[in-house]
Amino acid sequence: MDVDHSGYFEPVEAGKLEPRDRTRDATLPPAPPPGARDPAGERKWMDLLDHDRDGRVTSEEYRRYMMPWTLLNGVPAYWHKHD
């Protein structure tokens, strides 16, 4: 998900975590056009992931957020490491 390979997850990358459909967060406004930034999605995910509020998410911050979900649900069978 670190598209620019900076070693951090920045807001523009975090916004892509919020696809809009009936099963997702109905409190967010409609999705922006394809290819456009998603300020509402960026804010939502940065609020959840960026614990030290430095405007970027480290791998440690991301793991800390995802670990309870992973322990509860397991690793999906289709998951594989991307190079």
QUINORQUI-V894831 format. One record per pair of residues at least 24 apart in sequence whose C-alpha atoms are under 10 Angstrom apart, sorted by the first residue. I is the first residue (numbers start at 1). GAP is how many residues later the second one is. If there is no record, write none. Layout:
# QUINORQUI-V894831
i,gap
I,GAP
I,GAP
This chain:
# QUINORQUI-V894831
i,gap
1,81
2,55
2,57
7,49
7,50
7,51
7,52
8,47
8,48
8,49
8,50
8,51
8,52
8,53
8,54
9,37
9,40
9,41
9,46
9,47
9,48
9,49
9,50
9,52
9,53
10,32
10,35
10,36
10,40
10,44
10,45
10,46
10,47
10,48
11,26
11,27
11,28
11,30
11,31
11,32
11,33
11,34
11,35
11,36
11,39
11,44
11,45
11,46
12,24
12,25
12,26
12,27
12,29
12,30
12,31
12,34
12,44
13,24
13,25
13,28
13,29
13,32
13,33
13,43
14,24
14,25
14,27
14,28
14,29
14,30
14,31
14,32
14,35
14,42
14,43
15,24
15,25
15,26
15,27
15,28
15,29
15,30
15,31
16,25
16,26
16,29
17,24
17,25
17,27
17,28
18,24
18,26
18,27
